[in-house]
Amino acid sequence: MSLITHIDGVPLFTTIAEAVLWGSQYGLTGHHTHNVLGQTGYMGGTDHATITSAMQGGVVSNITTQQISNTSTGSVGGGGGGY
């Protein structure tokens, strides 16, 4: 995952996919943006208050290393296929 910084303890990522995946561990969907030194970054949850509140409740679904790997490589879905 490509981390830009943390804001209020919440990571700010370079891609929407990373932000959405990270937010999913708190049961959230969607994303919102923050601008840091002219760079747009992405954070899980539809707004900042939602993610900070969800974090107080703790993780509800752990993300897997495979999900992280798929997000980093741009893969989606469950794999498979081939000839």
DRENDO-1510 file (C-alpha; in Angstrom, 1 decimal, always signed):
<recs>
REC; n; res; u; v; w
REC; 1; MET; +0.0; +0.0; +0.0 .
REC; 2; SER; +1.2; +3.5; -0.8 .
REC; 3; LEU; +0.9; +5.7; +2.2 .
REC; 4; ILE; +1.1; +9.5; +2.0 .
REC; 5; THR; +0.6; +10.3; +5.7 .
REC; 6; HIS; -1.8; +9.9; +8.6 .
REC; 7; ILE; -4.4; +12.5; +9.5 .
REC; 8; ASP; -5.8; +12.1; +13.0 .
REC; 9; GLY; -4.3; +8.6; +13.1 .
REC; 10; VAL; -6.1; +7.6; +9.8 .
REC; 11; PRO; -3.9; +6.6; +6.8 .
REC; 12; LEU; -4.1; +8.6; +3.6 .
REC; 13; PHE; -3.3; +6.6; +0.5 .
REC; 14; THR; -2.3; +7.3; -3.1 .
REC; 15; THR; -5.1; +5.3; -4.6 .
REC; 16; ILE; -8.9; +4.9; -4.1 .
REC; 17; ALA; -8.6; +1.1; -4.1 .
REC; 18; GLU; -6.2; +1.1; -1.1 .
REC; 19; ALA; -8.4; +3.5; +0.9 .
REC; 20; VAL; -11.5; +1.5; +0.2 .
REC; 21; LEU; -9.8; -1.7; +1.2 .
REC; 22; TRP; -8.4; -0.2; +4.4 .
REC; 23; GLY; -11.9; +1.2; +5.3 .
REC; 24; SER; -13.5; -2.2; +4.6 .
REC; 25; GLN; -11.9; -3.6; +7.8 .
REC; 26; TYR; -14.1; -1.2; +9.7 .
REC; 27; GLY; -17.2; -2.1; +7.8 .
REC; 28; LEU; -17.1; +1.0; +5.7 .
REC; 29; THR; -17.6; +1.6; +2.0 .
REC; 30; GLY; -16.6; +4.5; -0.2 .
REC; 31; HIS; -13.9; +7.0; +0.2 .
REC; 32; HIS; -13.1; +10.7; +0.6 .
REC; 33; THR; -10.2; +12.9; -0.3 .
REC; 34; HIS; -7.7; +15.1; +1.5 .
REC; 35; ASN; -5.2; +17.4; +0.0 .
REC; 36; VAL; -1.7; +17.4; +1.5 .
REC; 37; LEU; +1.0; +19.7; +0.1 .
REC; 38; GLY; -0.8; +19.8; -3.2 .
REC; 39; GLN; -1.2; +16.0; -3.5 .
REC; 40; THR; -4.7; +14.5; -3.4 .
REC; 41; GLY; -4.9; +11.5; -1.1 .
REC; 42; TYR; -7.7; +9.0; -0.5 .
REC; 43; MET; -9.1; +7.8; +2.8 .
REC; 44; GLY; -11.6; +5.1; +3.5 .
REC; 45; GLY; -15.2; +6.0; +4.4 .
REC; 46; THR; -17.4; +8.6; +2.9 .
REC; 47; ASP; -16.1; +11.4; +5.2 .
REC; 48; HIS; -13.5; +11.9; +7.9 .
REC; 49; ALA; -15.9; +11.8; +10.8 .
REC; 50; THR; -17.2; +8.4; +9.7 .
REC; 51; ILE; -13.8; +6.7; +9.5 .
REC; 52; THR; -12.6; +8.2; +12.8 .
REC; 53; SER; -15.8; +7.0; +14.5 .
REC; 54; ALA; -15.5; +3.5; +13.0 .
REC; 55; MET; -11.9; +3.2; +14.1 .
REC; 56; GLN; -13.0; +3.7; +17.7 .
REC; 57; GLY; -15.3; +0.7; +17.4 .
REC; 58; GLY; -12.4; -1.4; +16.2 .
REC; 59; VAL; -11.7; -3.7; +13.3 .
REC; 60; VAL; -14.8; -5.8; +12.3 .
REC; 61; SER; -13.2; -7.7; +9.4 .
REC; 62; ASN; -9.5; -8.3; +8.9 .
REC; 63; ILE; -8.1; -7.7; +5.4 .
REC; 64; THR; -5.8; -10.4; +4.1 .
REC; 65; THR; -2.4; -10.2; +2.6 .
REC; 66; GLN; -3.9; -11.5; -0.7 .
REC; 67; GLN; -6.4; -8.6; -0.7 .
REC; 68; ILE; -3.5; -6.2; -0.2 .
REC; 69; SER; -1.5; -7.8; -2.9 .
REC; 70; ASN; -4.4; -7.7; -5.3 .
REC; 71; THR; -4.9; -4.0; -4.6 .
REC; 72; SER; -1.2; -3.2; -5.1 .
REC; 73; THR; -1.2; -5.0; -8.4 .
REC; 74; GLY; -4.5; -3.7; -9.6 .
REC; 75; SER; -6.1; -7.2; -9.7 .
REC; 76; VAL; -9.7; -7.6; -8.8 .
REC; 77; GLY; -11.8; -10.6; -8.2 .
REC; 78; GLY; -11.0; -14.1; -7.0 .
REC; 79; GLY; -8.4; -15.1; -9.5 .
REC; 80; GLY; -8.7; -18.3; -11.5 .
REC; 81; GLY; -9.2; -18.5; -15.2 .
REC; 82; GLY; -6.4; -19.3; -17.6 .
REC; 83; TYR; -6.0; -21.5; -20.6 .
</recs>
